[in-house]
Amino acid sequence: MTDIETSSAAPAPANTRCGVVAVLGAPNAGKSTLVNALVGQKVAITSPKAQTTRARMLGIALHELAGVPTQMILVDTPGIFAPKRRLDRAMVSAAWEGAEAADAVLLMVDPIKQRRHELEPLLETLAGRPERKILVLNKVDRAKKEPLLALAQDLAAKVDFAEIFFISALNGDGVAELKDHIAGMMPLAEWMYPEDQVSDASERLLATEITREQLYQQLHEELPYDSAVRPERYEVRPDGSIEIHQQIVVTRDNQRAIVLGKGGSKIKAIGAAARAELMEVLGTKVHLFLHVKVLENWAEDKEVFEEIGLDWVR
């Protein structure tokens, strides 16, 4: 029968492009800001505090280039630095895992705060990797031209970059051109995710990240880096609104007092700001309940690691 005979024919080539791009760099280079800009909406939290990104998260960007619809899976990785603690090792491990099987690796560099002690080992490792590599110098709206060009020349002498881009992830300068180039590097393939999906993060995990971002934004240097937000409950109420319970974990009693604020004023402000953003992201009313717990050695707790999206690394 003719219909059965045709089943052995080779599949038609895909009329779409799809690929994976790992976004690497030293802490605070602007990786999450760029991923958000390429996706066109917020999928990763940002903060002036270094090492804000902890777990490896995917942002899914769509683009049409020369009539070919393209899906780019952007792996927003933690900043790569010299790990000292278990939490540090888990984050660096997550970053390098994000580069595995990538169709392209994008190295993002802050030309103002170059963090050469972290950048140089990263360049040495990248030089020996087989993936196609793009150098992206960020914050060009604030950098001086001549030192910027000298830096680009210096980095290009150490790694075989296929292309160099000068951008500002924050104000969008050069981002459209970078997006065009990345799309052109993606192989012909079927899309990995539905058209309307912008991230692989569950709403439960995204909710904890949004609260953690508010912790950093509202407390700045008052709260040390070693804090976390744990998901406890995430339920849809009969009226369609969402009830979220989260635990803010700190390591000392004085940090708990900082998060609470006088008369509970600070945690109320953090909750109000996080709730407003969650309602915008989730498109429904949100009831957010926060409480603070002192857990001195949370960064050695396997359960906490798994809850915040990190693998347990010895």
Residue pairs with C-beta under 8 A, 6 or more apart in sequence:
13 188
14 188
14 189
14 190
15 68
15 69
15 188
16 68
16 69
16 70
16 71
16 188
16 189
16 190
16 191
17 65
17 68
17 69
17 70
17 71
17 183
17 186
17 187
17 188
17 189
18 70
18 71
18 72
18 73
18 186
18 187
18 189
18 190
18 191
18 192
19 72
19 73
19 102
19 103
19 104
19 185
19 186
19 187
19 189
20 73
20 75
20 101
20 102
20 103
20 104
21 72
21 73
21 74
21 75
21 102
21 103
21 104
21 105
21 106
21 182
21 185
22 75
22 77
22 98
22 99
22 102
22 104
22 105
22 106
22 131
23 31
23 34
23 35
23 74
23 75
23 76
23 77
23 98
23 106
23 108
24 31
24 77
24 80
24 95
24 98
24 99
24 105
24 106
24 107
24 108
24 122
24 126
25 31
25 79
25 80
25 107
25 108
25 109
25 110
25 122
26 79
26 80
26 81
26 109
26 110
26 114
26 115
26 118
26 119
26 122
27 50
27 51
27 78
27 79
27 80
27 81
27 115
27 118
28 48
28 49
28 50
28 51
28 52
28 79
28 110
28 113
28 115
29 79
29 108
29 109
29 110
29 115
29 138
30 108
30 110
30 138
30 139
30 169
30 170
31 53
31 76
31 77
31 79
31 108
32 44
32 45
32 46
32 52
32 53
32 76
33 46
33 169
33 170
34 108
34 136
34 138
34 167
34 169
34 175
35 43
35 44
35 59
35 74
35 76
36 42
36 43
36 44
36 46
36 59
37 169
37 172
37 175
38 59
38 61
38 72
38 74
38 175
38 178
38 179
38 182
39 59
39 60
39 61
39 74
39 198
39 199
40 61
40 198
41 198
42 281
43 57
43 59
43 60
43 76
43 198
43 199
43 201
44 53
44 57
44 59
44 76
44 209
45 52
45 53
45 209
45 210
45 212
45 213
46 52
46 213
47 213
47 216
47 217
48 216
49 216
49 220
49 225
50 79
50 225
51 78
51 79
51 81
51 91
51 225
52 213
52 216
53 76
53 77
53 78
53 79
53 91
54 78
54 87
54 91
54 94
54 308
54 309
54 310
55 78
55 94
55 205
55 308
55 309
55 310
56 75
56 76
56 77
56 78
56 94
56 95
56 97
56 98
56 309
57 75
57 76
57 199
57 200
57 201
57 309
58 73
58 74
58 75
58 76
58 199
58 200
58 201
59 73
59 74
59 76
59 198
59 199
60 71
60 72
60 73
60 74
60 193
60 197
60 198
60 199
60 200
61 71
61 72
61 74
61 179
62 69
62 70
62 71
62 72
62 195
63 70
63 72
63 179
63 180
63 182
63 183
64 70
65 180
65 183
65 184
68 188
69 191
70 183
70 186
71 186
71 191
71 192
71 193
72 179
72 182
72 183
72 186
73 192
73 193
75 98
75 99
75 102
76 98
77 94
77 95
77 98
77 99
78 91
78 92
78 94
78 95
79 91
79 95
79 118
80 92
80 95
80 96
80 118
80 122
81 88
81 92
81 115
81 118
82 88
82 117
82 118
82 121
83 89
83 91
83 92
85 299
86 299
86 300
86 313
86 314
87 226
87 299
87 305
87 310
89 313
90 305
90 310
90 311
90 312
90 313
91 310
93 311
93 313
94 310
94 311
99 105
99 129
99 131
102 131
103 131
103 132
103 185
103 186
103 187
104 131
104 132
104 133
104 134
104 162
104 182
104 185
105 126
105 129
105 131
105 132
105 133
105 134
106 133
106 134
106 136
106 182
107 122
107 123
107 126
107 133
107 134
107 135
107 136
107 159
107 161
108 136
108 138
109 119
109 135
109 136
109 137
109 138
109 151
109 155
110 138
110 139
111 137
111 138
111 139
111 140
111 143
111 147
111 148
111 151
112 139
112 142
112 143
114 151
123 155
123 158
123 159
124 158
126 133
126 159
127 158
127 159
127 160
132 162
132 185
133 159
133 160
133 161
133 162
134 161
134 162
134 163
134 164
134 165
134 178
134 181
134 182
135 152
135 155
135 156
135 159
135 161
135 163
135 164
135 165
136 164
136 165
136 167
136 178
137 143
137 148
137 151
137 152
137 164
137 165
137 166
137 167
138 167
138 168
138 169
139 168
139 169
139 170
140 148
140 166
140 167
140 168
140 173
140 174
141 168
141 170
141 171
141 173
142 168
148 166
152 164
152 166
155 161
156 164
162 185
163 181
165 174
165 177
165 178
165 181
166 174
167 173
167 174
167 175
167 178
168 174
168 175
169 175
193 200
199 206
201 209
201 309
203 234
203 242
203 282
204 231
204 234
205 231
205 308
205 309
206 281
207 231
207 234
207 244
207 246
207 274
207 278
207 288
208 229
208 230
208 231
208 246
208 308
209 229
210 274
210 277
210 278
210 281
211 229
211 246
211 248
211 270
211 271
211 274
211 288
211 290
212 227
212 228
212 229
213 274
214 270
214 273
214 274
214 277
215 223
215 227
215 229
215 248
215 259
215 270
216 223
217 273
218 266
218 269
218 270
218 273
219 258
219 259
219 266
222 258
223 250
223 255
223 258
223 259
224 251
224 255
226 250
226 251
226 298
226 299
227 248
227 249
227 250
227 251
227 255
227 259
228 248
228 249
228 298
228 304
228 308
229 246
229 247
229 248
229 249
229 308
230 246
230 247
230 248
230 249
230 304
230 307
230 308
231 244
231 245
231 246
231 307
232 245
232 246
232 247
233 243
233 244
233 245
234 242
234 243
234 244
234 245
235 242
235 243
236 242
236 243
237 243
237 287
239 285
240 284
240 285
241 284
241 285
241 286
241 287
242 278
242 282
242 284
242 285
242 286
242 287
243 286
243 287
243 289
244 278
244 286
244 287
244 288
244 289
245 289
246 288
246 289
246 290
246 291
247 290
247 291
247 292
247 293
248 259
248 267
248 290
248 291
248 292
248 293
249 292
249 293
249 294
249 295
249 298
249 304
250 256
250 259
250 292
250 293
250 294
250 295
251 294
251 295
251 296
251 297
251 298
251 299
252 294
252 296
253 294
255 294
256 292
256 293
256 294
258 266
259 266
259 267
259 270
259 292
260 266
260 267
260 292
261 267
261 268
261 269
267 290
267 292
270 290
271 288
271 289
271 290
274 288
274 290
275 286
275 287
275 288
278 286
278 288
279 285
279 286
295 301
295 304
298 304
302 312
305 311
305 312
306 312
